[in-house]
Amino acid sequence: MAAVSICAFIGLGNMGYPMAGHLAAAAGEVRVFNRTPAVAERWGEQHRGAVAATPAEAADGAGFVFTCVGADDDLREVVLGDSGALGAMAAGSVLVDHTTASAALARELAGVCAPQGIGWLDAPVSGGQAGAENGVLTVMCGGEPEHFAAARPVMEAYSSAITLMGPAGSGQLTKMVNQILCAGAVQGAAEALAFGERAGLDMDKVLTAVTKGAAGSWYLQNRGHTMVADEFDFGFAVDWMIKDLGLVAAAAAELGAPVPLVELCQRYTQATAAAGENRLDTTAIIRRYREQP
């Protein structure tokens, strides 16, 4: 991509940390902020970029400000708080949010940005931590075409597929579609593999057979063997899936859209969290099937 004078990246979690690293390798100057300062300091030691003390300090003078935090309240804090990024942004800059958040908040922030001449994109990502580390994320964007056109070359530093879905909020709604599909794939894999185990089948052979046909999925290919081995200390945490499915359920209620599969997935993820396994990979829901008499 063409060099950009100044970019800011706010939020250095499992996704943001490597995303900001790719951006630092491609952009002219990158400033980062993280609410846990030690994480930002470690990032600063590993990458070409400056560590800021507040979101506003990171965003001051930046042409593009990227956020990737936990949930709606976190996003409000780093954007609209007393030392939030928006207060330091100038007209003509673009705020790109990679958080998986609500479509309602995306529309609200777009409405706050517009009178100030600041562009907005809600741009949640898919691909997991591995996708972020390898710079091959999929980005689903909501916003105006001119802001998308400006930000897209910058986002290419850590993405392999970037699509403008429609106006503000459309990126978040598309991510909800993505999460329904992912949750359904996890639920189906857990139920099917637990069934195979109870039937006494050789599960290595089962996985070899089913991953080659129409039943194959990313989750079977990449998580099937770890599910059978009862290994879950990695990946997309149960807590994160609970949060994302909560967003889906709220949006579905507003739209009047039936989501019985989401409701089933919520029961299993919440039961897994209640068992104290909330930080394990979401595929740990297979344990709930194993526990049933």
Secondary structure, 3 states (H helix, E strand, C coil): CCCCCCEEEECCCCCHHHHHHHHHHHCCCEEEECCCHHHHHHHHHHCCCEECCCHHHHHCCCCEEEECCCCHHHHHHHHHCCCCCHHHCCCCCEEEECCCCCHHHHHHHHHHHHHHCCEEEECCEECHHHHHHHCCEEEEEEECHHHHHHHHHHHCCCEEEEEEEECCCHHHHHHHHHHHHHHHHHHHHHHHHHHHHHCCCCHHHHHHHHCCCCCCCHHHHHHHHHHHCCCCCCCCEHHHHHHHHHHHHHHHHHHCCCCHHHHHHHHHHHHHHHCCCCCCEHHHHHHHHHHCC
